[in-house]
Amino acid sequence: MPLIGLARHVVFDDTDGAGVILDTRRGVYLSLNVTATHMLRTALACDSVAAAVARLREDFDADEETLAAGLAGLTARLGEHALLEKDGSTAAPRRRGRRREGR
């Protein structure tokens, strides 16, 4: 089960490295920089903070505490915008575009 799950009304597109999250309920979107996009992709693919941090350490020159804090901050921001599943279960994220090779 992924570390986080996007709400059913959310569409996540990361085709160009930087990501966009569309809230279909409100008709608004958030743009993510390359780092936040990579962190979100990792959180959606890993089942724990430890696993996500380990994977992120392969790509970023940062210590575990910094990466864990970054994940927590991203999760908090997504939660503030009601973009995460509320009941603790995860929904498969609706994605647009293709995943880049080598990632």
N, C-alpha and C positions, 0 to 999 in steps of 0.2 A: 504494500500500500504506500503510495507516495507521501512524502513529508507534508505537502500541502495539496489541496485541490481547488481548482477554480470553480466558481459558482456556475450553474448551468446557463445563466444569462450572459456569460463572458466568452468572448472570442479572443484568442491570443494568436498574433501573427508575428513571426520572427524571421521572415524570409531574407531580410537584408542585414542580419547581424543585430541591428537595433530592433527593438520590439515595439509593438503596439497592442494595447489591451482595449477592446471595445466592450463597453457595458451596453448591451442591447436593450436593457430595460429603460435606461435613461437616455440612450442615444449619445453618450459621451465616450471619449477615448482618452487614454493616458499613453504617452510615449515614454519608452524606457531607453536609457542609454545602453551601450554595448555590455557594460559590466552588469547592470541590473537584469538585462535580458539573459545573460549567461547564468546568473544566479537563479533566476526564475526557472529556466530550463532544467537546471540541476536539481532544484527543490522538487520539481514535478517528476523527476526521474529517480530520486533517491528516497529511501524509506526512513531515514533518520538524519538528524543534524550532523552526527559524526560522519556518516557516509557522504553527505553533501559537502562537508568541509574537506574531507579527504580528497574528494574529486576536484573541488575548487583549488586546492593547494597545488594540483598538477598544472593549473593554468595561470595562477596568480602568485606573485611574489608577496605573500602576506602571511602573517601568523594565524593560527587557529582561532584565537580570540577575536581578531579583526574580522575574519571571514564569518564566524558565528554571529557577531554583532551585525554585520551587513545583512545576513540572512534574516535575522530578527527584525531589523529595521524595514527591510523590504516586505516581510510578512505583515508587519504592523501597518504599513502604508496601504497595502492591498486590503487589509481588514477594515481600515478606516473608510475606504471607498466601497465596502460591502461587495468585494470581488472574490471572496473566498467562501467555500462551503461553511455553513454555520454549525451544522450538527456534528462536526468531527469526522464525518465520512467524506470521502473524496469522490469527486466526479471526474470522469475523463475530460481533460480540457479540449474544448473545440479549437482546433488549430486550422489556420489557413496557410497555404504556401507549402513549400517543401523544405525539409531539413537540409542544411548544408552538409556536404560530404566532409568526413574527417572530424565531425563534432559529435 
